[in-house]
């Protein structure tokens, strides 16, 4: 579990860095700041979860080869 927490921290930094390069302002309607922020937050959390679980599953799979 300690290792998974460290992977979460590292992946969080990478995902935040990657999402910072995307300009999503043109996708959302005007005056919908809260909804755009909520979407951006949920997208980030989802990416962090998916990437971390992929890395951990890959590690476990390669460990038992």
C-alpha positions as CSV (number, residue, x, y, z in Angstrom):
1,X,0.0,0.0,0.0
2,X,2.9,2.4,0.7
3,X,4.1,1.8,-2.8
4,X,0.7,2.6,-4.4
5,X,0.5,5.9,-2.5
6,X,3.9,6.9,-3.9
7,X,2.7,6.0,-7.4
8,X,-0.4,8.1,-6.8
9,X,1.7,11.1,-5.9
10,X,4.0,10.7,-8.9
11,X,1.2,10.1,-11.3
12,X,-0.7,13.1,-9.9
13,X,2.2,15.4,-10.6
14,X,2.5,14.0,-14.2
15,X,-1.3,14.3,-14.9
16,X,-1.5,17.9,-13.6
17,X,1.5,18.8,-15.7
18,X,0.0,17.2,-18.8
19,X,-3.5,18.7,-18.2
20,X,-1.9,22.2,-17.8
21,X,-0.9,22.1,-21.5
22,X,-4.5,21.6,-22.8
23,X,-6.6,24.7,-23.5
24,X,-10.2,23.6,-22.8
25,X,-11.7,27.1,-22.6
26,X,-13.3,26.8,-26.0
27,X,-15.1,23.6,-25.2
28,X,-17.3,25.0,-22.5
29,X,-20.2,27.5,-22.7
30,X,-19.7,31.1,-21.5
31,X,-20.4,31.8,-17.8
32,X,-20.2,28.1,-16.8
33,X,-17.0,28.4,-14.8
34,X,-18.0,26.1,-11.9
35,X,-19.1,23.4,-14.3
36,X,-15.9,23.7,-16.3
37,X,-13.8,23.5,-13.1
38,X,-15.8,20.5,-11.8
39,X,-15.3,18.7,-15.2
40,X,-11.6,19.5,-15.2
41,X,-11.2,18.2,-11.6
42,X,-13.1,15.0,-12.3
43,X,-11.2,14.4,-15.5
44,X,-7.9,14.8,-13.5
45,X,-9.0,12.4,-10.7
46,X,-10.2,9.9,-13.3
47,X,-6.9,10.0,-15.2
48,X,-4.9,9.7,-12.0
49,X,-6.9,6.7,-10.9
50,X,-6.7,4.9,-14.3
51,X,-3.0,5.5,-14.8
52,X,-2.1,4.4,-11.3
53,X,-4.1,1.2,-11.5
54,X,-2.6,0.5,-14.9
55,X,0.9,0.9,-13.5
56,X,0.2,-1.2,-10.4
57,X,-1.5,-4.0,-12.5
58,X,1.4,-4.0,-14.9
59,X,3.9,-4.3,-12.0
60,X,2.0,-7.2,-10.5
61,X,1.7,-9.0,-13.8
62,X,5.4,-8.6,-14.6
63,X,6.3,-9.6,-11.0
64,X,4.7,-13.1,-11.5
65,X,6.2,-13.8,-14.9
